């Protein structure tokens, strides 16, 4: 053991002459010297030449584990690094020198052509290619989402034979199942085509000892309770095919969206990409990027005046084309206008009754009305949706208008204003034989213009910005409004902020213009309501 201690002290002394610190920076000569010292030490103190009884000694075993193995590991790392370094030094004989890579943004036509060219190189059904080409004529933005919607509509029609009441919900549940199943099969390098029927798939799932397989099996059994298994299996294959195809389209769309048009580049540069407008990626041809790690880069951006001028309103045009915003605008204006007009008529009549008429229980009824304002709107979503669904109003304008034509706040606001009107006006009208209906619309309403404009403006803005209710009661674009249309630019793979901001700008512009024209009445209505 004395000889081992002396050898260890010698190697420690020979190694500690190099740089010390938490992060030691060694040059190649120093690393080579350390490698030689450790090799000599290993040869001297290796236990290979010891006798078998001595090698089985517990102290020697501990020495091998704690000392020899640690040194061998460090030596292996040094050997690996020096080998790799020497290898690259021997093969990296060519120098890039001064290389210029110039690229520019592709216009919409070039992107569409590149998308179609790449689409023909992937395995996509011809029927789906036709749908993609139709949607591509509108815009490349949001293409995968629009294609997915059209395929979903087709699946809804095909699966009506299942006799399921909520076929849309059922198809979405099948898509969730399909995503989980595909992830599980991909992890096992299998495809759904490897199974003949639903029973063979279930048997395979039961044989897998994993939580993911158990979850897929449970969902599958739940969805096949009211559907024949083989019919369900064929439908599941269609759904999985859609999921796989949409995934390919998303990847292709993401690639084409970031692809740049190369103007000047050496032969080994295959593609230039600009990811999220901040990261430049160069795809090389037959060249490993590791060879360029030590190169110096200089990036410069130049735009011509024509390019700057041509892209000032580019996002607005692209955002408008990425979804049927013309339909969204018409729906939003129609729903907001009708809801506002009907609400003002109904609320004005209710406010008149509470303010200027006498009937039993008026105070109690008004208190009950006010108490409903304490109920959060989210609580009413589910019962309102159930009612609308049973009436068959899903995907109709009735669902967007009828539930919101009465506002307790508008009744309260108008009532408070009506109370400020002189009672002598009502007495004079009664003497002249004026009815309540005529007095309301010929005297009260004209004198209450600020309060009515305030109520109308609040209602119009609320209807214009309505999102959640419109989202849950509509499934088709022809009934949806602008706030729901804005979600086109937010998907599972990210948010297109430039398009979203552009669409939000032209969505809110009418509201700003409306407020500018009515702000005088709005301020008067808020300031004077409730004052005698």
C-alpha positions in Angstrom: 0.0 0.0 0.0 3.0 2.3 0.6 3.9 2.1 -3.1 0.3 2.9 -4.1 0.3 6.0 -1.8 3.6 7.2 -3.3 2.4 6.7 -6.9 -0.8 8.6 -6.1 1.2 11.5 -4.5 3.4 11.6 -7.6 0.6 11.8 -10.1 -1.2 14.4 -8.0 1.9 16.5 -7.9 2.4 16.2 -11.7 -1.2 17.2 -12.5 -1.7 20.1 -10.0 0.9 22.2 -11.8 -1.8 23.0 -14.4 -4.4 25.7 -14.2 -6.7 25.5 -11.1 -10.1 27.0 -10.4 -13.8 26.1 -10.7 -13.5 26.2 -14.5 -10.1 25.1 -15.7 -9.3 26.2 -19.3 -6.6 24.0 -20.7 -4.9 24.1 -24.1 -4.2 21.1 -26.2 -0.6 20.7 -25.0 -1.7 20.6 -21.3 -4.5 18.2 -22.0 -2.0 15.9 -23.8 0.4 16.0 -20.9 -2.4 15.1 -18.4 -3.4 12.2 -20.6 0.2 10.9 -20.6 0.5 11.2 -16.8 -2.7 9.4 -16.2 -1.8 6.6 -18.6 1.5 6.1 -16.7 -0.3 6.1 -13.4 -2.9 3.6 -14.6 -0.2 1.2 -15.9 1.6 1.4 -12.5 -1.3 1.0 -10.2 -3.7 -1.2 -12.2 -4.8 -4.3 -10.2 -4.7 -6.6 -13.2 -1.4 -8.1 -12.3 -2.4 -8.9 -8.7 -3.2 -12.4 -7.6 -6.8 -13.5 -7.4 -7.1 -13.6 -3.6 -5.6 -10.2 -3.4 -7.9 -8.7 -6.0 -10.9 -10.0 -4.1 -9.8 -8.2 -1.0 -12.5 -5.6 0.1 -9.9 -2.8 0.3 -8.6 -3.5 -3.2 -12.2 -3.6 -4.5 -13.0 -0.2 -2.8 -9.7 1.2 -4.3 -10.8 0.0 -7.8 -14.3 1.6 -7.4 -13.3 4.9 -5.8 -9.9 5.6 -7.4 -9.2 3.5 -10.5 -12.7 3.9 -12.1 -12.7 7.7 -11.5 -9.4 8.1 -13.2 -10.4 5.8 -16.0 -13.5 7.9 -16.6 -11.6 11.1 -16.7 -9.0 9.6 -19.0 -11.7 8.3 -21.4 -13.2 11.8 -21.6 -9.8 13.3 -22.5 -9.1 10.5 -25.0 -12.5 11.1 -26.7 -12.1 14.9 -26.9 -8.6 14.7 -28.3 -9.6 12.0 -30.8 -12.6 14.1 -32.0 -10.4 17.2 -32.2 -7.7 15.5 -34.2 -10.3 14.0 -36.5 -11.9 17.3 -37.4 -8.5 18.9 -37.8 -7.6 16.2 -40.3 -10.8 16.5 -42.3 -11.6 20.2 -42.0 -9.2 21.2 -44.7 -11.3 23.6 -46.6 -12.1 27.1 -45.4 -15.3 28.9 -46.2 -13.6 32.3 -46.5 -15.9 35.2 -47.2 -19.3 33.8 -48.1 -22.3 36.0 -48.8 -25.9 34.6 -48.4 -28.6 37.0 -49.6 -32.3 36.2 -49.4 -35.6 38.1 -49.5 -39.1 37.5 -48.3 -41.3 35.5 -50.7 -44.5 37.1 -51.9 -47.9 35.3 -51.6 -47.8 33.8 -55.0 -44.3 32.3 -54.5 -45.3 30.9 -51.2 -48.4 29.3 -52.7 -46.4 27.7 -55.5 -43.8 26.4 -53.1 -46.6 25.0 -50.9 -48.3 23.2 -53.9 -44.9 21.8 -55.0 -44.2 20.4 -51.5 -47.7 19.2 -51.2 -47.3 16.9 -54.2 -44.3 15.3 -52.5 -46.1 14.1 -49.4 -48.7 11.4 -49.1 -52.1 13.2 -49.1 -55.3 11.8 -50.5 -56.4 13.4 -53.8 -59.7 14.5 -52.4 -58.0 16.4 -49.6 -55.6 18.0 -52.1 -58.5 19.5 -53.9 -59.8 21.0 -50.6 -56.3 22.3 -49.9 -56.1 24.0 -53.3 -59.5 25.6 -52.9 -58.5 27.0 -49.5 -55.1 28.1 -50.7 -56.8 30.4 -53.2 -58.0 32.4 -50.2 -54.8 32.7 -48.2 -52.0 30.6 -46.8 -52.6 32.0 -43.3 -54.7 29.6 -41.3 -54.9 27.1 -44.1 -54.6 24.0 -41.9 -57.3 25.2 -39.6 -59.7 25.9 -42.5 -59.0 22.5 -44.1 -59.6 20.9 -40.7 -63.0 22.6 -40.4 -64.1 21.4 -43.8 -63.0 17.8 -43.1 -64.9 18.0 -39.8 -68.0 19.1 -41.5 -67.7 16.1 -43.9 -67.2 13.8 -40.9 -70.3 15.2 -39.2 -72.4 14.3 -42.3 -70.9 10.8 -42.7 -71.3 9.9 -39.0 -74.9 10.8 -38.8 -75.7 7.1 -39.4 -74.4 6.4 -35.9 -77.6 7.9 -34.4 -75.7 10.0 -31.9 -77.6 13.1 -30.7 -74.6 15.4 -30.4 -72.6 14.2 -33.4 -70.2 17.2 -33.3 -69.2 16.5 -29.7 -68.9 12.8 -30.5 -66.5 13.5 -33.4 -64.4 15.8 -31.3 -64.1 13.0 -28.7 -63.1 10.6 -31.4 -60.4 13.1 -32.5 -59.0 13.2 -29.0 -59.0 9.4 -28.9 -57.3 9.3 -32.3 -54.5 11.7 -31.2 -53.8 9.6 -28.1 -53.9 6.4 -30.1 -51.6 7.7 -32.8 -49.1 8.8 -30.2 -49.2 5.4 -28.6 -48.8 3.5 -31.9 -46.0 5.8 -33.0 -44.1 5.1 -29.8 -44.3 1.4 -30.7 -43.5 1.9 -34.4 -46.9 0.7 -35.4 -49.8 2.0 -37.5 -53.5 1.6 -37.3 -53.5 -0.4 -40.5 -51.8 -3.2 -38.7 -55.1 -4.1 -37.0 -57.9 -5.9 -38.8 -60.8 -4.8 -36.6 -61.7 -3.1 -33.3 -61.4 -6.3 -31.3 -57.8 -6.9 -32.4 -57.0 -3.3 -31.5 -58.5 -3.8 -28.0 -56.6 -7.0 -27.5 -53.4 -5.3 -28.3 -54.2 -2.4 -25.9 -55.0 -4.9 -23.1 -51.6 -6.5 -23.6 -49.8 -3.2 -23.1 -48.7 -2.5 -19.6 -49.0 1.3 -19.6 -51.3 4.0 -18.4 -51.6 5.5 -21.9 -52.9 2.2 -23.3 -55.4 1.8 -20.5 -56.7 5.3 -21.1 -57.1 4.8 -24.8 -58.9 1.5 -24.2 -61.3 3.1 -21.6 -62.1 6.0 -24.1 -62.6 3.5 -26.9 -65.0 1.3 -24.9 -66.9 4.4 -23.8 -67.4 5.6 -27.4 -68.5 2.2 -28.7 -71.3 1.8 -26.2 -74.0 2.8 -28.7 -72.1 2.1 -31.9 -71.3 -1.1 -33.6 -67.6 -1.8 -33.1 -66.5 -2.5 -36.6 -68.4 0.6 -37.9 -66.7 2.6 -35.2 -63.3 1.2 -36.2 -63.7 2.3 -39.8 -64.7 5.7 -38.6 -61.7 5.8 -36.2 -59.4 5.1 -39.2 -60.9 8.1 -41.0 -60.4 10.3 -38.0 -56.8 9.2 -37.5 -56.1 9.7 -41.2 -57.4 13.3 -40.9 -55.3 13.9 -37.8 -52.2 12.6 -39.6 -52.9 14.7 -42.7 -53.6 17.9 -40.8 -50.3 17.4 -38.9 -48.5 17.2 -42.2 -50.2 20.3 -43.5 -49.3 22.2 -40.3 -45.6 21.2 -40.7 -45.6 22.1 -44.3 -47.4 25.4 -43.7 -44.9 26.3 -41.0 -42.0 25.5 -43.2 -43.3 27.5 -46.2 -44.3 30.5 -44.0 -40.7 30.8 -42.8 -39.0 30.0 -46.1 -37.0 32.8 -47.8 -36.2 33.3 -51.5 -32.4 32.9 -51.9 -30.9 35.6 -54.0 -27.2 34.8 -53.6 -25.6 31.8 -51.8 -22.9 29.2 -52.3 -23.8 25.7 -53.5 -23.8 24.1 -50.1 -26.7 26.4 -48.9 -30.0 24.6 -49.7 -32.6 26.8 -47.9 -32.8 29.9 -45.9 -35.5 30.3 -43.2 -36.6 33.1 -40.9 -38.3 31.7 -37.9 -40.7 34.0 -36.0 -39.1 37.0 -37.6 -36.0 36.7 -35.3 -34.1 33.5 -36.0 -32.2 32.8 -39.3 -31.8 29.2 -40.2 -29.6 28.0 -43.1 -30.2 24.4 -44.3 -27.0 23.1 -45.7 -26.5 20.5 -48.5 -23.9 17.7 -47.7 -22.2 19.9 -45.1 -22.4 19.2 -41.4 -23.1 22.5 -39.5 -20.4 21.6 -37.0 -17.8 22.7 -39.5 -19.1 26.2 -39.4 -19.2 26.6 -35.6 -16.0 28.6 -35.5 -17.0 31.0 -38.4 -17.8 34.6 -37.8 -21.2 35.9 -38.9 -22.2 39.4 -40.0 -26.0 40.0 -40.5 -27.4 43.0 -42.2 -30.9 43.9 -43.3 -31.7 46.1 -46.3 -35.1 47.0 -47.6 -35.9 49.0 -50.7 -38.3 51.9 -50.5 -40.8 50.0 -52.6 -40.7 47.0 -50.2 -41.3 49.2 -47.2 -44.2 51.0 -48.9 -45.7 47.8 -50.2 -45.7 46.2 -46.8 -47.2 49.1 -44.8 -50.8 47.5 -45.0 -49.7 44.0 -45.9 -50.8 42.5 -42.6 -54.2 44.1 -42.9 -54.8 42.6 -46.3 -53.4 39.2 -45.3 -55.5 39.2 -42.1 -58.7 40.0 -44.0 -58.1 37.2 -46.5 -57.1 34.6 -43.9 -60.8 34.2 -42.7 -64.2 35.3 -44.0 -64.1 38.6 -42.2 -66.6 40.1 -44.6 -69.2 37.6 -43.2 -68.0 38.3 -39.7 -68.5 42.0 -40.1 -72.0 41.6 -41.5 -73.0 39.2 -38.7 -71.5 41.5 -36.0 -73.2 44.6 -37.3 -76.5 42.8 -37.7 -76.5 41.1 -34.3 -75.3 44.2 -32.5 -77.8 46.5 -34.2 -80.8 44.2 -33.7 -79.9 43.4 -30.1 -79.5 47.0 -29.3 -82.7 48.3 -30.9 -84.9 45.5 -29.4 -83.3 46.0 -26.0 -83.9 49.8 -26.0 -87.5 49.2 -26.9 -88.2 46.6 -24.2 -86.1 48.2 -21.5 -87.7 51.6 -22.1 -91.1 50.1 -21.6 -90.0 48.3 -18.5 -88.3 51.4 -17.1 -91.4 53.5 -17.8 -93.5 51.1 -15.9 -91.2 51.0 -12.9 -90.8 54.8 -12.9 -94.1 56.4 -13.9 -96.8 53.7 -13.4 -98.4 52.3 -10.2 -99.2 48.6 -9.8 -99.1 46.1 -6.9 -95.7 44.8 -6.0 -93.8 47.3 -8.2 -91.0 47.7 -5.6 -90.6 44.0 -5.0 -90.5 43.1 -8.7 -87.9 45.8 -9.3 -85.8 44.5 -6.4 -86.0 41.0 -7.9 -84.8 42.5 -11.2 -81.8 44.2 -9.5 -80.9 41.0 -7.6 -80.3 39.2 -10.9 -77.4 41.5 -11.5 -75.6 39.7 -8.6 -75.6 36.4 -10.5 -72.4 35.9 -12.5 -73.0 35.6 -16.3 -70.9 32.4 -16.4 -73.5 30.7 -14.2 -76.2 31.3 -16.9 -74.1 29.9 -19.8 -75.0 26.2 -19.3 -78.8 26.6 -18.7 -79.1 29.1 -21.5 -77.1 26.7 -23.8 -79.4 23.8 -22.9 -82.5 25.9 -23.6 -81.1 27.1 -27.0 -80.1 23.5 -27.9 -83.6 22.1 -27.1 -85.2 24.8 -29.2 -83.0 23.9 -32.1 -81.5 27.3 -32.3 -77.8 26.2 -32.5 -76.2 27.8 -35.6 -79.0 30.4 -35.9 -79.3 34.1 -35.4 -82.0 33.5 -32.7 -79.3 32.1 -30.4 -77.2 35.2 -30.9 -80.0 37.7 -30.3 -82.9 36.4 -28.2 -81.0 35.7 -24.9 -79.6 39.2 -24.8 -82.4 41.5 -25.7 -83.1 42.5 -22.1 -80.7 44.1 -19.7 -81.5 44.8 -16.1 -78.8 47.5 -16.0 -80.4 49.3 -18.9 -83.8 49.1 -17.2 -82.2 50.5 -14.0 -80.4 53.3 -15.9 -83.5 54.4 -17.8 -85.7 54.2 -14.8 -83.4 56.4 -12.8 -83.4 58.9 -15.6 -87.2 58.8 -16.1 -87.6 59.6 -12.4 -85.9 62.9 -13.0 -88.5 64.1 -15.4 -91.1 66.6 -14.0 -94.3 64.8 -12.9 -96.3 67.8 -14.3 -95.6 66.5 -17.9 -97.4 63.3 -17.1 -100.3 65.1 -15.4 -100.7 67.4 -18.5 -100.6 64.5 -20.8 -103.3 62.7 -18.8 -105.5 65.8 -19.0 -105.1 65.9 -22.8 -106.1 62.2 -22.9 -102.6 60.9 -23.9 -102.1 57.2 -23.3 -99.1 55.7 -21.6 -97.8 54.3 -24.9 -98.0 57.7 -26.6 -96.6 59.6 -23.6 -93.6 57.2 -23.5 -92.6 57.6 -27.2 -93.5 61.2 -27.8 -92.5 62.8 -24.5 -90.3 60.6 -22.3 -88.0 59.1 -24.9 -87.1 62.4 -26.7 -86.3 64.0 -23.3 -84.2 61.0 -22.3 -82.0 60.9 -25.3 -78.6 61.0 -23.3 -79.7 58.0 -21.1 -81.0 56.1 -24.1 -77.8 56.7 -26.2 -75.7 55.6 -23.2 -77.7 52.4 -22.8 -77.6 51.8 -26.5 -73.9 52.4 -26.7 -73.1 50.1 -23.8 -75.3 47.3 -25.3 -73.8 47.8 -28.8 -70.3 47.6 -27.5 -71.1 44.5 -25.4 -72.8 42.7 -28.3 -69.9 43.7 -30.6 -67.3 42.2 -28.3 -69.3 39.1 -27.3 -67.0 36.1 -27.6 -67.8 33.1 -25.4 -71.5 32.8 -26.1 -71.0 33.1 -29.8 -68.3 30.5 -29.7 -70.4 27.9 -28.0 -73.7 28.3 -29.9 -72.2 28.6 -33.4 -70.2 26.0 -35.4 -70.3 27.5 -38.9 -68.5 30.6 -40.1 -71.6 32.1 -41.6 -73.1 32.8 -38.2 -69.9 33.8 -36.3 -68.8 37.3 -35.4 -65.6 39.3 -35.3 -64.3 38.4 -31.8 -64.6 34.7 -32.6 -63.0 35.3 -36.0 -59.9 36.7 -34.2 -59.1 33.2 -32.8 -58.2 32.2 -36.3 -54.7 33.6 -35.6 -54.3 31.6 -32.3 -53.8 27.9 -32.7 -52.1 25.1 -30.8 -48.8 25.7 -32.6 -48.7 29.4 -31.7 -50.1 32.9 -32.2 -49.6 35.0 -35.4 -49.3 38.3 -33.5 -48.9 40.6 -36.5 -52.1 39.2 -38.2 -53.9 39.2 -34.8 -53.1 42.9 -34.1 -54.0 43.9 -37.7 -57.4 42.1 -37.4 -58.0 43.5 -34.0 -57.4 47.0 -35.3 -60.0 46.9 -38.1 -62.4 45.0 -35.7 -62.4 47.8 -33.1 -62.3 50.7 -35.5 -66.1 51.0 -35.9 -66.6 51.1 -32.1 -64.1 53.9 -31.8 -65.8 55.9 -34.6 -69.2 55.3 -33.0 -68.0 56.5 -29.6 -66.4 59.6 -31.1 -69.8 60.6 -32.5 -71.8 59.8 -29.4 -69.5 60.7 -26.6 -71.3 63.9 -25.8 -74.6 62.0 -25.1 -72.7 59.2 -23.3 -71.2 61.7 -20.8 -74.5 63.5 -20.3 -76.3 60.2 -19.8 -73.9 59.0 -17.1 -73.6 62.4 -15.4 -77.3 63.3 -15.2 -78.9 60.0 -14.4 -80.2 60.0 -10.9 -79.9 63.7 -10.4 -82.9 65.8 -9.6 
